[in-house]
Amino acid sequence: MQSQHNLESDIRSIEALNQHDVKATLAMDTDAIISQWTDDFVVLHAAGPILRGQSANAAAAKQSMEQMKAFIPIDYSLDVQEITIAGDYAFEWGTYRGSARSLTGGENVNYVGKFMRILQRQPDGSWKMHRTMATPDTQPR
């Protein structure tokens, strides 16, 4: 059984990973985003193929960032509802919310959705995203 001190330390490390994710997303820093993933990272998209492995996901992330260059991120946040740690794996779920402004003007683009992640403890004790699934809501909340 994990000690309370270790559990609290793990929760803080996972919260730091989530904050890193938010900052990297707002900065549109693809390398920082990719650095959060295990080598065998898997993404289950709401629509589209399952992406397996860091390199396949990195290629998709870079392509997505190219498309996003027409926008300036304004806001992005995660609202984590639960973190459960089971040995060297952790499970978290919650919602995300963001907005971006087009470089050509017009109204801001807002997006919201839900996510679930499986995290894996690394040999150095840090945590990385191992499996993830996100489902965008059709209408911003």
C-alpha positions as CSV (number, residue, x, y, z in Angstrom):
1,M,0.0,0.0,0.0
2,Q,1.3,3.4,-0.9
3,S,2.1,5.8,2.0
4,Q,0.1,9.0,2.3
5,H,3.3,11.0,1.7
6,N,4.1,9.1,-1.6
7,L,0.4,9.5,-2.7
8,E,0.5,13.2,-2.1
9,S,3.9,13.5,-3.9
10,D,2.4,11.5,-6.9
11,I,-0.7,13.7,-7.0
12,R,1.5,16.9,-7.0
13,S,3.6,15.4,-9.8
14,I,0.5,14.6,-11.9
15,E,-0.9,18.0,-11.3
16,A,2.4,19.5,-12.5
17,L,2.2,17.3,-15.6
18,N,-1.3,18.7,-16.3
19,Q,-0.1,22.3,-15.8
20,H,2.8,21.6,-18.2
21,D,0.2,20.3,-20.7
22,V,-1.8,23.5,-20.4
23,K,1.3,25.8,-20.7
24,A,2.6,23.8,-23.7
25,T,-0.8,23.9,-25.4
26,L,-1.1,27.7,-24.9
27,A,2.4,28.2,-26.2
28,M,1.7,25.9,-29.2
29,D,5.0,24.2,-28.3
30,T,4.8,20.8,-30.0
31,D,8.1,19.6,-28.6
32,A,6.9,20.3,-25.0
33,I,3.6,18.5,-25.7
34,I,5.4,15.5,-27.1
35,S,7.8,15.4,-24.1
36,Q,4.8,14.4,-21.9
37,W,4.2,11.1,-23.7
38,T,5.5,7.6,-23.2
39,D,7.2,6.1,-26.3
40,D,4.2,3.8,-26.8
41,F,1.6,6.6,-26.3
42,V,-1.8,5.8,-27.7
43,V,-4.6,8.2,-28.5
44,L,-8.2,7.1,-29.0
45,H,-9.8,9.9,-31.0
46,A,-13.6,10.5,-31.0
47,A,-13.5,10.2,-34.8
48,G,-10.7,8.8,-36.8
49,P,-8.0,6.1,-36.4
50,I,-6.3,5.1,-33.2
51,L,-2.8,6.6,-33.2
52,R,-0.2,4.2,-31.7
53,G,3.2,5.3,-30.6
54,Q,4.9,8.6,-29.9
55,S,6.2,9.1,-33.5
56,A,2.7,8.6,-35.1
57,N,1.2,11.0,-32.5
58,A,4.0,13.5,-32.9
59,A,3.4,13.6,-36.7
60,A,-0.3,14.2,-36.1
61,A,0.4,16.9,-33.4
62,K,2.8,18.7,-35.8
63,Q,0.2,18.6,-38.6
64,S,-2.5,19.9,-36.2
65,M,-0.2,22.7,-35.0
66,E,0.4,23.8,-38.6
67,Q,-3.3,24.1,-39.1
68,M,-3.6,26.1,-35.9
69,K,-1.0,28.7,-37.0
70,A,-4.0,30.7,-38.2
71,F,-5.1,31.1,-34.6
72,I,-3.7,32.7,-31.4
73,P,-4.5,30.7,-28.3
74,I,-6.3,32.8,-25.7
75,D,-7.2,30.3,-23.1
76,Y,-7.0,26.6,-22.3
77,S,-7.7,24.9,-19.0
78,L,-8.3,21.4,-17.6
79,D,-10.8,20.7,-14.9
80,V,-9.6,17.3,-13.5
81,Q,-12.4,15.6,-11.6
82,E,-10.5,12.6,-10.3
83,I,-7.0,11.2,-10.1
84,T,-6.6,7.5,-9.0
85,I,-3.2,6.0,-8.6
86,A,-2.7,2.2,-8.8
87,G,0.9,1.3,-8.6
88,D,2.9,2.6,-11.6
89,Y,-0.3,3.8,-13.3
90,A,-2.7,6.6,-12.7
91,F,-6.1,7.3,-14.1
92,E,-7.6,10.8,-14.5
93,W,-10.6,12.3,-16.1
94,G,-12.2,15.6,-16.4
95,T,-13.1,18.4,-18.9
96,Y,-11.2,20.8,-21.0
97,R,-12.1,24.3,-22.3
98,G,-10.3,26.6,-24.6
99,S,-10.6,29.5,-27.0
100,A,-8.5,30.9,-29.8
101,R,-8.6,34.1,-32.0
102,S,-8.2,34.0,-35.7
103,L,-5.3,36.0,-37.1
104,T,-7.7,37.3,-39.8
105,G,-10.3,38.6,-37.3
106,G,-13.8,37.5,-36.6
107,E,-15.2,35.8,-33.5
108,N,-13.2,33.7,-31.2
109,V,-13.3,29.9,-31.6
110,N,-14.4,28.2,-28.4
111,Y,-14.1,24.5,-27.7
112,V,-14.9,22.2,-24.8
113,G,-14.9,18.5,-24.2
114,K,-14.1,15.6,-21.9
115,F,-11.0,13.6,-21.4
116,M,-9.7,10.4,-19.8
117,R,-6.0,9.6,-19.4
118,I,-3.9,6.7,-18.2
119,L,-0.6,7.9,-16.9
120,Q,2.5,5.8,-16.4
121,R,5.2,6.3,-13.7
122,Q,8.7,6.7,-15.3
123,P,11.9,5.1,-13.8
124,D,12.8,8.6,-12.4
125,G,9.5,8.8,-10.6
126,S,7.9,11.3,-12.9
127,W,4.6,10.7,-14.8
128,K,3.9,10.7,-18.5
129,M,0.7,10.3,-20.5
130,H,0.4,6.7,-21.7
131,R,-3.1,6.4,-23.1
132,T,-5.6,9.2,-23.7
133,M,-9.1,9.7,-25.1
134,A,-10.8,13.0,-25.6
135,T,-14.3,13.7,-26.8
136,P,-15.2,17.3,-27.9
137,D,-18.6,18.5,-27.1
138,T,-20.7,19.6,-30.1
139,Q,-21.7,22.9,-28.5
140,P,-19.5,24.9,-26.2
141,R,-20.8,24.8,-22.6
